[in-house]
Amino acid sequence: MSTQIPQVHYDGNADADALYKAMKGLGTNDKVLSDIVATRTREQLVQVAAAFQSKYGKSLASWIKGDTSGHYQDLLLALIDSRADYDAKLLRDSVAGLGTDDTQLIEVLCTRNNSDIRDMKVAYQKLFGKSAEMDVSGDTSFNYKKTLLAILECQREESLTVNVDRVKADAQALYQAGEGRFGTDERTFIDILTKRSYPHLQMVNQQYAILTGHSLESGISKETSGDFKKALIVMLTPRDEYFAEQIRDAIAGAGTKDKKLVRCIAYISSNRDLMKAVNNYYTHRYKHNLANDVGGDTSGWYKKTAQALIQNRVAL
C-alpha cells in the first residue's frame, strides 16, 4: 500500500509532469492518477495543480474532466481544490438554482471552525462575485437563517479549556429557554450553539442530561423542528461521529448516495487526525471496516481511490 508522502520540501512539478504523461494522448493511466491524488495532501495537490497550469497552460481540473468520468471524476476534482475553494463550491452548489440542498449546506457551515469559514467566505467572494451571507440569506428563512448567518459571523469560541460553571449556566439557560417554559426562546439556543466552543458544547450536553434526565439533543428535538433543528443537532454532534454516520447513511441499504460519500471522504481525508477518529468511531459503532464498506458500495477507480484515501490516512 502506498503511503502519504511528507509535506516537507514538497515540489509539485514532478507530480504535475507525471499526471500530464498519464493523461496525454489516447487513454489514461488511471493508476498514476489515482496513486498521486490518493497519497498527497490537499495542500500538495494544490501545488500540483498550480505547477500543471504553469507548465502546460491548462488547468489540471480540465484535464481530469477530459480523461475521467462519473463519481471517480467527482472525487478527483474534490481533492485538488484548496479546502476554501472546495467549501465555497459546496456552499454554492447547495443554494444555486431551484431549491436548496439543506443537508449539504448545514454540513458545510455547522462542522467547520472559524478559520475554515473565514477562508471559505473569501473564496466564495472571489469565485462567485458575491458574499456567502447574501446567498445563504436568500435561500433560507426564520430561525434556520438566523443560525447559519450567526455561524458565518465566525464568533465561535475555540479554546480547549472548558469552564464548568459556564457549562452549568448554559445547560440551565437552554432548559429555561426550551423545556422549562411555555414556548421556546430560540435566540438563546442560537447564541449558545453558534458561539460556544465544541468541547464546551459536549459538556453542556452531558450537564443537560444530568439536569433533565435526557440529552440536549432530545430537548432540541422537542422544542424545534425542520432544518433549524437539524443545524442545532449537527453542531452538538462530535465531528468523528457525524462523518461516520453520514458515510454509513451514504452506503447503507440499496443504492449509494455518491454525492454525500464523495463530499465526506474529500473533507475528512484532508485531516489525518479526523480520518483516524472517523475510522475508529465507525469500527466501534458498526463493527465493520470503513474502507471495506466503502469499497463494497463503489467500483473501478472510484473504489480504488476512495479506499486508498482512507487506508493511507489511517495507516499514518
N, C-alpha and C positions, 0 to 999 in steps of 0.2 A: 504494500500500500504506500502511495506517495505521502510525504509529509509536507506540511506548510513551511515554506522557506522563511528564514528570519527577515525582519524588516530592515535591519542594519545594513547600510551600504547597498541597498537595492537599486538597481538601474533597470528601468523598464524597456530599454532599447532591444535587448536580446529577446525578450518575450514578444515584443512587437514584431520583430523580424520572423520569429517562429510562427506567430499567428498569420502573418502575411503569406508565408510559404504554405501554411496549412490550408489556406482558403483561396489562393490564386489559381487561376485556370479551372479546368473541369474537375469536379469532385471536391470533397472536403476531407481533410484528415481530422476527423472528429476526436480521435484520441488525444492529439496535441491540443486541440481547442479545449476539450473538457479538462484535461490534466492541468493546464495553466490556470484556467478560471477557477477550478476547484481547490487549488493548492496555494493560491496567492491571496493575500488580504485584500479587502476592498481598497485600501489606500494604495497598495501596489498596483492594482488593476486600473485605478485612476491614472497612475503614472504610465502604465502601458498604453492606455487609450490616448493620452497626450502625445506619447512618443510615436504611436501609429499615425496620428493625424499629421504630425510634423514631418515624418519620413515619407509618407505615401499620399498626402494631400486629401485623404478621405477619412471619414470617421470610422472607428472600429465598429461602432453600432451599425452603420450602414452595411459594412461587410458581413457582420453577423446576420443581419436581416436578409442579405442576399444568399447566404450559404446555409442557413438553418431554417427550421420552421417549428410551428406548434409550441408546446409548453417547454421544450428544450430551448428554443429561441427566447421565450419569455424569461426563463431562469438566467440565461447568459446575460441578457440585457439588464436584468435586475441587479446583477453583480458588478457591472463595470461602471456604473454611475457612482458619484460620491454619495454618501449617505444623505446629505442635504438635498441634492438633486432628486434622489430616488424618493425620499419622503414627499418632496414637493410634487412630484409626478403622481404619487399615490393620492395625495390630497386632491389634486386637480381632477384625477380620474373619478374620485368619489363624488364630486359635485358637478362635473361637466354634463351637459345635456339634460334630458328629462329625467326626473327622479334623482335620488341620492343613494349611494351605497353607504348606508349608515354604519354598517359593521366595520368597513374599511376606514371610514372617517374617524370613528371612535378609536379604533386601534392606533392609527397614526398619531392622534393627539393625546390619548389617555395612557399610553405606555412609554412615552418619551420623556426625557428630562429637559430642563430649561435650555441647556446648550443645544440639544437636538432641535428643539422647537425654534429657537432664535435663528439657527443656521438654516432651517427649513424655510422660515419666513423670508430671509434674504434671497434664497434660491428661488422661491416662488415669485417674488417680485421680478427677479432677473429673467426667469423663464417665461412668465405669463403676463408681465406688464401690469400687474395689479396686486393688491395685498391679499394675503391669505385670509385676513379678517373679513375683507369685503365679500369674498366668495363663500366663506363659511356662514356669514351673516345672511347672505341671500338664499341659502339652501336649508336653513334651519329656523326654528322658532321657539318662543316661550323659554322655559327653564333649560331645555336642552341647548338652545342657542346661547343662553347666558353662561352655561357651564363651559362650552367649548371656547367662547370668547374669553372667559376668565383664564382658561389654560393658556391661550395664546398671549396673555399678558406676561407669562413666564415669571410668576411671583411665588412659585413653589419653594418652600424651604428645602435645603438639600444637606443639612448637617446630619451626620450619622448618630449624633448624640440625641437621646430622647429624654425629655423631662417628664417624669412620672406624674407629677402634679398637673401638668398641662394635658397629659393623656386623660387623666380622670376628669378634668374640667371639660374637655372636648366630648368625651363619652356622655357626660351628663347633659351638655348643651345639645347634642344630637338627639338624645332621648326627649328632652323637653321641647325640641323643635319638631318632633315627629310623634312617636307613640305616646308621649306623655302629655299630649294636649289634643284638643279638638281642631282638626285641620292640620296643615303642615307648613312650617316656616322653611320653605325651600332655600331661601337665601343663606341660612345657616349651613345647610348641607353643602351648598355650592362653595361657600367661603372656606369651610374646613377641608373639604376633599380636594380642592384645587390649589390650596396654599400650604398645607402641611406636608412634611417630608413623607416618603413612602414608609420608612421604618416607624415613624410616629403613627401613621395610619394603621399599620399592622397591630401595634399595641392598643390603639383605640378600639379596634375590632375585638381584641381579647377583653379589654375592660368593659366594653358594651355587653359582652356575653356574661360577665360577672354581675353586671348591674341588672340585666333583664332576663337572663336565663337563655338567651338565644343570640345569634350573631348579628352584627350590624348589617350584614348583607340581608338577613331576614327582615330586619327593621326597615331597611330601604325598600325592599320588595313590597312591604305592606303600605308604605307611605307614598311611593312614587310609581310611575309606570312608563312604558314605552322606551324611547331612546334615551330619555333623561335618566331613567333607572339603569339602563344598560351602561351608560357612561360612568355613573357613580360606582357601579359594581366593578367595572374594569379597573378603575383607579384603586380600588380596595384589594384587588387580586394581585398577589406576587407575580412578577413577570415570568418566572420559570413555570409556574402553574398555569398562567394564562396561555402562553405559547404552546405548552404541551397539550393543553385541552383543545386549542384551535387546530393544531396539526391532527390530533385524534379525530376531531369533527370533520376535517377535510378528507380523511381516508376511510372513516368508518362507514359500514353499510354499502349499499350498491352505488357504484359510480364514485368519482373523485372530484372534490371541489378544488380544481387545479389552481385557480387564481389565488385562492386563500393559501394553498400549500406553498406555491412559489413565493408569495409575499412573506410568509412566516419564515421559510428557510432562508430567504435572501436577507432578512433582517437579523435573525439570531446567528447566522454564520459569520456576521461581521463582528461579533463579540464572542471570543472564545469562552470566557467565563460563563456567559449566558447560555451558550450552546451546551456546555457541560452540565449546567444546572437544569436546563430543559430535558436533556437526555436522562439525567438522574431521576427527575421527577416522573418522567414518562415511564421509565422502567419500574419505579416503585408503584406508581398508580395503576398501570395497565398490565404489568407483568409481561411486557413484550419488549423486544429490542427496537428502538426508534428507527434506526437505519434499515433494518429488515422490513419493518412495517411500511415505511415509505417506499421501499423497493417493491413490495408486494402490490402496490397500487399504481405504480408507474412502469414505464418500459423504455427500451432503447437508451439513447444517450441522455435523455431526460432523467431516467432512472440512475444511470451510472454517475452522472454529475451530482445529482441530489444526494445520493448515498456517500459519494466521496467527500462532499462538503461536510456532512455530519461526522463521518468517520475521522477525517483529518483533524477537525477541531476538537473532537472528544479525545483523541489519542494524545494530543499535546499536553 
